Amino acid sequence: MGISLLSTGQHAERVFDVVRSGFEDGGNDVVARSWRRCLDDYLLHPDRPRDLRSLEADALDDRLQRMSTLLDCARHEMSTLFQQLADQESAVVLTDTDGVILHMVAASAFAEEIAPMGLRPGVVWSETEAGTNGMGTCLAAACPVAVRREDHFYTQFTGLTCSAVPVYHPSGEMVAVLDVSSRSTLMQQHLLVLLGMTARMIENRLIDQCFRDAYPLHFHSRPEFVYTLHEGRLAVSDDGRILAANRSALFQLGLQSVADIQGRRVEDIFQTSQDDLLQRSSLSSFHPVVTYRAHASHRFFAVMRRPAQEAGAAQASTPVIQAPGPGRALSARTVPAPRSAGAVATMGDPLLARNLAVARRVIARQTPVLLCGETGSGKEVFARAVHDGSPHADGAFVAINCASLPESLIESELFGYRAGAFTGAQRNGRRGKILQADGGTLFLDEIGDMPLELQARLLRVLEERQVTPLGAEETLSVNFQLLSASHRDLQELIAEGRFREDLYYRLAGVELRLPALRERTDRKELIRSLLVAEGGAEAALSAEAERLLMAHPWPGNVRQLRHVLRSACALADAELIRPEHLPSLGRATAARVAWPAAEEAESLAELPAPILPAEVVATAAAEEAATAAAVSRLNPILANERQVLIKLLEHHRWNVSNVAKALDVSRNTLYRKLHKLHIQISHAE
């Protein structure tokens, strides 16, 4: 099948008619305006294409060298996007602001087919050279564009659909265009969304690369969006002056350009200083803490870290970036372990303190440690504390979430690859996460969720302590301490044939159980510590609120506690936190929802009974009565579905994410179903 779609003359006639009609028939003003530029400004003709200009090899090499930082930040994201599209007749293309193609990721057969028409590195795709097209028109319009087949100016390109978005430098200037060209017959607006998200990831990587000596500051008005593509990102100098900002930061702060914020101090933007934000971030184990817009009441949740090089980290990256579609979770993170982690992990609980001492003692003799505990009970924080007190404390702490590693990237993420191992591979290859842990600690989180086919290769690496990157023949020796963790019963998974028994015994040199929050004896100290981290030193609890927090069963453990305290600080707005600022706990306690089992309740027997305000009890009773009435009106099919879903929620300890995964639906779909069936989720995950 050829690339050209329309016959000679037919397309040209349409272009001339649309421009003469004043765009009345064009339907797409961006395209129609581009057609006018091509005819009136560039003096092009739709059926008389010029040979696209191509740079000489030396000139292209010089340009690639100048743009090396951009390319280093873009290659992996482009490869990930290509894998996500799963379209063998598409190409992911990056151009500079002159329209020169710098890098392209495509299937080899499609790349060979489109190379003669100019879709290859070194060819110029500006509007002046190639007429209306995704890359050139995006450059000219400085906005995302979708150029469907017959929207192209030149007839020879009307067999392609191109979608393109601009990529911005931390200075605020456009630095590149990211494009997907394919044979698709659809406009595919979702593709512009994916391209925009990929462009944001590249831009955030650029900030990290260009300002490696700066303090990264992450913030958003909603705490769940910190460490995601939606977060605002600032780079701050050691004297507290802002050096760079991403587009989300400018939007959230109501600013038009980077120049509006560059050079200003942190306290000019937020009601806090750099030192205060650093201290609070460290105390919270780098979970978001509350701050406010300077001279305004807008609330934000922020995290500040020390520079990557100062902290001794090999890479400066956000912990987890989620985006729609398969393969968009970058699950592994290499971050400096906070030295306060041990304090947060143990506090005054004797079981945790004893487990920490055991773990540090055995890991010093190269014995692997397996941590077992409920979701949210602080397994990673505990692992960091073990690392901090180990002989390898000066090495990197590399955490890998085995549950969210995208299958298409598992091997390259874990084991790395050599240069040229596959189409789109980085020029110098890539070190995998296991190699990054050399000399430090490798933490395999949620190991029970690792795909079975990968477990055999991991077992071999753990036994031989050697890694063979993809596409390489030589093996590399590695030396690391090993910790792993799971909320699942691995013995049960072994019996079901879903986990290798030999891998289990390789991981469980010593198996330690971390207590759930409801079992810990240091709940009061932990609550007060996290309260300071979330709301600052001025945050305080009333006696009634503290009793309510102490009496709650906490099925979501420390993670749930942190969310509840964060919400309470926001609701209290710098005032004393009272029971009315803990609405979900008031409902749960008043209605006796998800109360612990008898043996678990014994540990709470000595606690004073919670004293609930009359309005909280009345509200809870009214809500319970309304729910019962609504449930009674469900038809038999929906009523049965409600019971099945409740049992599934109880099986997964009311973790909505795990239930959605078990049902193979999105969390939004599950929440809509819960609302329809009148099932209340009274606690955070």
C-alpha positions in Angstrom: 0.0 0.0 0.0 1.4 3.4 -1.0 1.6 6.4 1.3 -0.3 8.8 -1.0 -4.1 8.7 -0.6 -5.6 11.3 -3.0 -5.0 11.6 -6.8 -3.0 14.4 -8.3 -5.2 17.4 -8.8 -8.0 16.3 -6.5 -6.1 17.3 -3.3 -4.7 20.5 -4.8 -8.1 21.7 -5.8 -9.5 21.2 -2.3 -6.5 23.2 -0.8 -7.1 26.1 -3.2 -10.9 26.1 -2.6 -10.6 26.1 1.2 -8.1 29.0 1.2 -10.2 31.0 -1.3 -13.3 30.4 0.7 -11.9 32.0 3.8 -11.7 28.6 5.7 -15.5 28.1 5.6 -15.1 24.5 4.3 -11.8 23.7 6.1 -13.2 22.5 9.4 -9.8 22.9 11.0 -8.6 26.5 11.2 -5.0 25.4 12.3 -4.7 23.4 9.1 -6.4 26.0 6.9 -4.1 28.8 8.2 -1.1 26.5 7.5 -2.4 26.0 4.0 -2.6 29.8 3.5 1.0 30.2 4.8 2.2 27.5 2.4 0.5 29.2 -0.6 1.0 32.9 0.2 4.2 33.0 2.2 6.2 30.0 1.1 4.9 29.9 -2.5 4.4 26.1 -2.4 2.1 24.0 -4.6 0.3 20.9 -3.3 1.2 18.8 -6.3 4.7 20.1 -6.8 6.6 19.0 -3.7 10.2 20.0 -3.2 12.8 17.4 -2.3 13.0 17.7 1.5 16.3 19.1 2.6 18.6 16.7 4.5 21.6 17.7 6.7 25.1 16.4 5.9 26.3 13.7 8.3 28.8 16.0 10.0 26.2 18.8 10.4 23.7 16.3 11.9 26.4 14.9 14.3 27.2 18.4 15.5 23.5 19.1 16.1 23.0 15.8 17.9 25.9 16.7 20.1 24.5 20.1 21.0 21.1 18.4 21.7 22.6 15.5 23.7 20.9 16.4 27.0 17.5 16.6 25.3 18.1 13.3 23.5 19.2 11.6 26.7 15.9 12.7 28.4 13.7 11.8 25.4 14.9 8.4 24.2 13.5 6.2 26.9 10.2 8.1 26.9 9.9 7.8 23.2 10.5 4.0 23.3 8.0 3.6 26.1 5.4 5.6 24.1 6.1 3.4 21.0 5.6 0.2 23.0 2.4 1.7 24.5 1.0 2.4 21.1 1.6 -1.2 19.9 1.2 -0.1 16.3 3.8 -1.5 13.8 2.8 1.2 11.3 3.6 4.2 13.4 6.7 6.2 14.2 7.5 8.3 17.2 9.6 11.3 16.0 11.5 14.1 17.8 12.6 17.2 15.9 14.4 20.4 17.0 13.0 23.8 16.5 14.3 23.9 12.9 12.2 20.9 12.1 15.2 18.6 11.8 14.5 15.0 12.8 16.9 14.1 15.7 15.6 10.7 16.7 12.9 8.3 15.6 11.5 5.1 17.1 9.7 2.8 14.6 9.4 -0.9 13.6 12.1 -1.7 11.1 9.8 -2.5 8.2 7.8 0.7 8.6 11.0 2.8 9.0 12.3 1.4 5.7 9.1 2.2 3.9 8.9 5.8 5.1 12.6 6.6 4.9 12.5 7.5 1.1 9.8 10.1 1.7 12.0 11.8 4.3 10.9 10.4 7.6 14.4 9.7 8.9 17.0 11.5 11.1 18.6 14.5 9.5 15.7 15.5 7.3 14.0 18.9 7.7 10.2 18.9 8.2 9.5 22.6 8.8 6.5 24.0 7.0 8.7 25.9 4.6 10.2 22.5 3.5 7.4 20.0 3.9 4.2 22.1 3.9 1.5 21.4 6.4 2.5 18.4 8.6 2.4 17.5 12.2 6.0 18.5 13.1 6.3 21.7 11.0 2.8 23.0 11.8 3.3 22.4 15.5 6.4 24.5 15.3 4.6 27.2 13.4 1.5 27.3 15.6 3.4 26.6 18.9 0.5 24.3 20.0 -0.5 20.7 19.8 -1.8 19.8 16.3 -3.3 16.8 14.6 -2.9 16.7 10.9 -5.1 13.9 9.4 -4.3 12.4 6.0 -5.9 14.9 3.6 -5.0 17.8 6.0 -1.4 17.6 4.7 -0.4 20.2 2.2 1.5 18.0 -0.2 -0.5 15.2 -1.9 2.3 12.7 -1.4 1.9 12.8 2.4 -1.9 12.3 2.5 -1.6 8.7 3.4 -0.3 9.7 6.9 -1.9 10.9 10.1 0.4 13.0 12.3 -0.1 14.3 15.8 2.5 16.5 17.4 3.1 18.5 20.7 5.7 21.0 21.7 8.4 20.2 24.2 9.7 23.1 26.4 13.1 23.8 28.0 13.2 24.7 31.7 13.8 28.3 30.5 10.3 28.3 29.0 11.4 28.3 25.4 10.2 25.6 23.0 13.1 23.2 22.4 11.6 20.4 20.4 8.5 18.8 18.9 7.3 15.3 19.7 5.3 13.6 16.9 3.6 10.3 16.1 3.1 9.6 12.4 1.1 6.6 11.3 -1.3 5.2 8.7 -4.3 5.6 11.1 -7.5 6.9 9.5 -8.7 8.4 12.8 -7.9 11.8 14.5 -7.1 9.9 17.7 -7.4 12.8 20.2 -6.3 10.4 22.9 -2.9 10.3 21.1 -2.5 14.0 21.7 -3.1 13.4 25.4 -0.4 10.6 25.5 2.0 12.8 23.5 1.4 15.7 26.0 2.1 13.4 28.9 5.2 12.1 27.3 6.3 15.7 26.6 5.8 16.5 30.3 8.0 13.6 31.3 10.7 14.8 29.0 10.4 18.3 30.4 10.7 17.1 34.0 13.7 15.0 33.1 15.2 18.2 31.5 14.8 20.1 34.7 16.5 17.3 36.6 19.4 17.1 34.1 19.9 20.9 33.7 19.7 21.6 37.4 21.4 18.6 39.1 22.9 20.9 41.8 19.5 22.4 42.6 16.9 21.4 45.3 13.8 19.9 43.5 10.5 21.0 44.9 7.4 19.1 44.0 3.9 20.4 44.8 0.2 20.3 43.9 -3.1 21.5 45.3 -4.1 17.8 45.7 -1.7 15.5 47.6 -2.3 12.5 45.4 -1.0 14.4 42.4 2.4 15.0 43.9 5.0 12.7 42.2 2.8 12.5 39.1 2.8 14.2 35.8 0.3 16.8 37.1 2.7 18.1 39.8 4.3 21.4 39.8 8.1 21.2 39.7 10.6 23.9 40.8 14.4 23.9 40.8 15.7 25.9 43.8 19.2 27.1 44.4 21.0 26.6 47.7 20.2 30.2 48.8 16.4 29.6 48.2 16.0 31.2 44.8 14.0 29.6 42.1 15.9 28.7 39.0 13.3 26.9 36.8 9.7 25.7 36.7 7.6 23.4 34.7 4.4 24.3 33.0 2.2 22.8 35.7 3.9 24.9 38.3 3.3 28.1 36.3 -0.4 27.1 35.8 -1.0 26.3 39.5 0.6 29.5 40.6 -1.2 31.7 38.1 2.0 32.8 36.3 2.5 33.3 32.5 6.2 32.5 32.1 9.3 31.2 33.8 10.6 34.8 33.9 7.7 35.6 36.3 9.1 33.3 38.9 12.8 33.0 38.1 15.0 34.6 40.8 12.2 34.8 43.4 12.7 33.1 46.8 10.7 30.2 48.1 9.1 32.3 50.8 7.9 34.7 48.0 5.8 31.9 46.6 4.8 29.9 49.6 4.2 30.6 53.3 7.4 28.7 54.3 11.1 28.8 53.9 13.4 26.4 52.2 14.9 25.2 55.4 11.5 24.6 57.0 10.2 22.7 53.9 13.3 20.6 53.8 13.0 19.7 57.5 9.3 18.9 57.3 9.8 16.8 54.1 12.5 14.8 55.8 10.4 14.2 58.9 7.5 13.0 56.7 9.8 10.5 54.8 9.3 12.7 51.8 5.5 12.4 51.7 3.8 15.8 50.8 3.4 18.3 53.6 1.0 21.2 53.8 1.9 24.8 52.8 0.1 27.8 51.6 0.5 30.4 48.8 2.3 33.5 50.0 -0.2 36.3 50.6 -3.1 34.1 49.7 -5.2 31.2 51.2 -4.5 28.7 48.4 -3.3 25.4 50.0 -0.7 23.2 48.4 1.0 19.9 49.3 4.8 20.0 48.8 8.0 18.0 49.1 11.5 19.3 48.8 14.6 17.2 48.5 18.3 17.9 48.6 20.2 17.9 45.3 20.7 14.5 43.8 24.5 14.8 43.7 24.7 16.1 47.3 22.5 13.2 48.5 24.8 10.7 46.6 21.9 9.4 44.4 22.8 8.0 41.0 19.6 9.4 39.5 17.1 12.1 40.5 13.6 10.8 39.7 10.1 10.9 41.0 9.0 7.7 42.9 6.0 6.7 40.8 4.6 8.4 37.7 1.3 7.0 36.7 -0.4 7.6 33.4 -3.1 5.8 31.5 -2.4 2.8 29.4 -0.1 -0.2 29.6 3.5 0.3 30.5 3.2 3.8 31.9 4.2 3.1 35.5 7.8 3.7 36.1 8.0 1.6 39.2 11.6 1.5 40.2 13.1 4.5 42.0 16.6 5.3 43.1 16.4 7.9 45.9 18.6 8.9 48.8 17.4 7.1 51.9 16.3 9.6 54.5 18.3 9.3 57.7 15.2 9.9 59.8 13.7 6.7 58.4 14.7 4.6 61.3 13.0 6.9 63.8 9.8 6.9 61.8 9.9 3.1 61.3 10.5 2.1 64.9 9.4 4.9 67.2 8.8 3.2 70.5 7.3 -0.1 69.5 9.3 -3.0 71.0 8.5 -5.5 68.2 9.6 -3.1 65.5 12.7 -2.3 67.4 13.5 -5.9 67.9 12.9 -6.8 64.2 15.1 -3.9 63.1 17.9 -5.1 65.3 17.6 -8.6 63.9 17.4 -7.4 60.3 20.5 -5.3 60.6 22.4 -8.1 62.3 21.6 -10.8 59.7 21.9 -8.5 56.6 25.4 -7.6 57.7 26.2 -11.3 57.1 24.7 -11.2 53.6 21.5 -13.0 54.7 18.4 -11.9 52.8 15.5 -10.5 54.7 11.8 -11.0 53.8 9.3 -8.5 55.3 5.7 -9.5 55.7 2.9 -7.2 56.7 -0.3 -5.6 55.6 -0.5 -3.0 52.9 0.5 0.4 54.3 2.3 -0.9 57.3 5.6 0.7 56.4 7.6 -2.1 54.9 9.6 0.2 52.6 10.3 2.7 55.4 11.5 -0.2 57.6 13.7 -1.5 54.7 15.3 2.0 54.4 16.0 1.9 58.2 17.7 -1.5 57.8 19.8 -0.1 54.9 20.8 3.0 57.0 22.2 0.8 59.8 24.0 -1.7 57.5 27.5 -2.0 56.2 26.3 -0.8 52.8 24.6 2.3 54.1 26.8 4.5 51.9 25.6 2.7 48.7 22.3 3.3 46.9 19.0 2.1 48.2 17.1 0.9 45.0 13.4 0.0 45.5 11.5 -1.9 42.8 7.8 -2.3 43.0 7.3 -5.7 41.4 3.6 -5.4 41.2 3.6 -2.4 38.8 6.6 -3.2 36.5 5.2 -3.0 33.0 5.6 -6.4 31.3 7.1 -4.9 28.2 9.8 -3.2 30.2 10.5 -5.6 33.0 13.8 -7.1 31.7 15.2 -3.7 30.5 14.3 -2.1 33.8 15.8 -4.8 36.0 18.8 -6.0 33.9 19.5 -3.1 31.6 20.6 -3.3 28.0 23.7 -2.7 25.8 23.8 0.0 23.1 21.7 -0.9 20.1 20.0 -3.8 21.8 16.7 -2.8 20.2 15.1 -0.1 18.2 15.0 3.1 20.3 17.6 1.9 22.8 19.8 4.7 24.3 23.0 5.3 22.4 25.2 4.3 25.4 22.9 1.5 26.6 21.4 1.5 30.1 22.2 0.1 33.5 19.4 -1.8 35.0 18.1 -1.3 38.6 20.0 -4.4 39.8 23.3 -2.9 38.6 22.4 0.4 40.2 22.1 -1.4 43.5 25.7 -2.6 43.3 27.4 -1.7 46.5 24.1 -0.8 48.2 20.7 -2.4 48.9 18.1 -3.9 46.5 14.6 -3.8 47.9 12.0 -5.9 46.0 8.7 -4.6 47.1 5.5 -6.7 46.6 7.6 -9.6 45.4 4.5 -11.9 45.5 3.2 -10.0 42.5 6.2 -10.6 40.3 5.2 -12.4 37.0 6.1 -16.1 37.2 8.2 -16.1 34.1 10.5 -13.5 35.5 11.0 -15.3 38.8 13.3 -17.9 37.2 15.7 -15.3 35.9 15.6 -13.3 39.1 16.5 -16.5 41.0 19.5 -17.0 38.9 20.7 -13.5 39.4 20.3 -13.8 43.2 22.2 -17.1 43.3 25.1 -16.1 41.0 25.2 -12.4 41.7 25.8 -11.8 38.0 23.7 -9.8 35.5 23.6 -10.1 31.7 22.1 -7.0 30.1 19.8 -7.4 27.2 21.7 -7.8 23.9 25.0 -8.4 25.7 27.1 -11.5 25.9 29.3 -10.6 28.9 28.1 -10.9 32.5 28.6 -8.3 35.1 29.2 -9.1 38.8 27.0 -7.3 41.4 27.2 -7.1 45.1 24.2 -5.9 47.0 22.2 -6.5 50.2 18.8 -8.0 49.5 15.5 -7.2 51.2 12.1 -8.1 49.9 8.5 -7.6 51.1 5.0 -8.8 50.4 1.5 -8.3 51.9 0.6 -11.7 50.3 1.0 -15.1 51.9 3.8 -16.5 49.8 3.3 -20.0 51.1 -0.3 -19.9 49.8 0.9 -18.6 46.4 3.4 -21.5 46.3 0.6 -24.0 46.9 -1.4 -22.4 44.1 1.6 -22.6 41.7 1.9 -18.8 41.4 5.3 -18.4 43.2 8.5 -20.5 42.9 9.3 -22.3 46.1 13.1 -22.2 45.4 12.8 -18.4 45.0 11.0 -18.1 48.3 13.7 -19.9 50.2 16.3 -17.7 48.4 14.5 -14.6 49.7 13.5 -15.7 53.1 16.9 -16.1 54.9 15.1 -14.4 57.8 11.3 -13.7 57.6 10.1 -10.9 59.8 6.5 -9.8 60.3 5.8 -6.1 60.7 2.9 -5.3 63.0 -0.2 -3.5 61.7 -0.8 0.0 63.1 -3.6 -1.2 65.3 -1.1 -3.6 67.0 1.6 -1.0 67.6 2.2 0.3 71.1 3.6 3.6 69.9 0.5 4.8 68.1 0.3 8.0 70.1 3.9 9.0 69.4 3.5 8.0 65.7 0.3 10.1 65.3 2.0 13.1 66.8 5.1 12.7 64.7 3.1 12.4 61.4 0.9 15.3 62.5 3.9 17.6 62.6 5.0 16.3 59.3 1.7 17.0 57.7 0.6 20.2 59.4 3.7 21.7 60.8 4.8 22.3 64.4 1.7 24.3 65.1 -0.7 21.5 64.3 -2.5 20.1 67.4 -5.2 17.6 68.4 -8.0 18.0 70.8 -8.3 15.3 73.5 -11.5 14.0 71.8 -9.8 13.8 68.3 -6.7 12.0 69.8 -9.0 9.4 71.5 -10.8 8.9 68.2 -7.5 8.4 66.3 -6.3 6.0 69.0 -9.4 3.9 68.9 -9.7 3.5 65.2 -8.8 0.0 63.8 -6.8 1.5 60.8 -7.3 -1.2 58.2 -5.1 1.0 55.8 -2.4 1.2 58.5 0.2 4.1 58.4 -0.7 5.1 54.9 -4.3 5.6 55.9 -3.3 7.4 59.1 -1.1 9.8 57.0 -4.0 10.6 54.6 -6.5 11.1 57.5 -4.1 13.5 59.3 -3.4 15.4 56.0 -7.1 15.9 55.4 -7.7 16.9 59.1 -5.0 19.6 58.8 -6.6 20.9 55.7 -10.1 21.0 57.3 -8.9 22.5 60.5 -7.0 25.2 58.6 -4.4 25.9 61.3 -7.0 25.6 64.1 -7.2 22.9 66.8 -8.1 19.5 65.1 -11.4 18.3 66.5 -13.6 15.2 65.8 -15.5 17.1 63.2 -12.3 17.3 61.2 -12.1 13.5 61.1 -15.5 12.8 59.5 -14.6 9.3 58.1 -13.4 8.1 61.5 -16.5 9.5 63.2 -18.7 7.5 60.9 -16.7 4.4 61.1 -16.4 4.4 64.8 -20.0 5.3 65.5 -21.3 2.6 63.1 -18.7 0.1 64.3 -17.5 -0.4 60.7 -14.5 -2.6 60.1 -13.8 -3.1 63.8 -10.9 -5.4 64.5 -11.3 -9.1 65.1 -11.6 -10.2 68.8 -7.9 -11.2 69.1 -6.9 -7.9 67.6 -9.3 -5.9 69.8 -7.6 -7.2 72.9 -4.6 -4.9 72.2 -7.1 -2.0 72.4 -8.8 -3.1 75.6 -6.9 -0.7 77.8 -7.7 2.3 75.6 -10.3 4.8 76.9 -13.6 4.6 75.0 -13.9 7.2 72.3 -16.1 10.2 73.2 -18.0 11.3 70.1 -19.8 14.6 69.8 -23.6 14.2 69.7 -23.7 15.7 66.2 -21.2 13.1 64.9 -23.2 10.2 66.3 -26.5 11.7 65.0 -25.0 12.2 61.5 -23.6 8.7 61.5 -26.9 7.2 62.5 -28.8 9.2 59.9 -26.4 8.2 57.2 -26.6 4.5 58.3 -30.4 4.7 58.2 -30.4 6.3 54.8 -28.0 3.7 53.5 -30.1 0.8 54.9 -33.2 2.3 53.2 -31.5 2.6 49.9 -30.1 -0.9 50.1 -33.6 -2.3 50.8 -34.8 -0.8 47.5 -32.2 -2.7 45.4 -33.6 -5.4 43.2 -32.5 -9.0 44.0 -29.7 -9.0 41.3 -28.2 -5.8 42.5 -28.5 -6.8 46.2 -26.7 -10.1 45.4 -24.0 -8.1 43.5 -23.6 -5.8 46.5 -23.0 -8.8 48.9 -20.4 -10.3 46.5 -18.6 -7.0 46.2 -18.5 -6.5 49.9 -17.0 -9.9 50.4 -14.4 -9.1 47.8 -13.6 -5.8 49.5 -13.2 -7.6 52.9 -10.9 -10.2 51.3 -8.7 -7.4 50.0 -9.0 -5.5 53.3 -11.0 -2.7 51.7 -8.1 -1.8 49.4 -9.9 -0.4 46.3 -6.9 -0.6 44.1 -6.4 -4.3 44.7 -10.1 -5.0 44.2 -10.1 -3.0 40.9 -7.1 -5.1 39.8 -8.8 -8.3 40.7 -11.9 -7.3 38.7 -9.8 -5.9 35.9 -11.6 -2.6 35.9 -10.4 1.0 36.6 -10.7 2.5 40.0 -13.1 5.1 38.7 -15.4 2.3 37.3 -15.3 0.6 40.7 -16.1 3.8 42.6 -19.1 4.3 40.4 -20.2 0.8 41.1 -19.7 1.3 44.9 -21.8 4.4 44.8 -24.6 2.7 42.8 -24.7 -0.2 45.3 -24.5 2.2 48.3 -21.2 0.8 49.6 -19.4 3.4 51.6 -15.6 3.5 51.7 -14.9 5.1 55.0 -11.2 5.1 54.9 -8.3 5.9 52.6 -6.3 3.2 50.9 
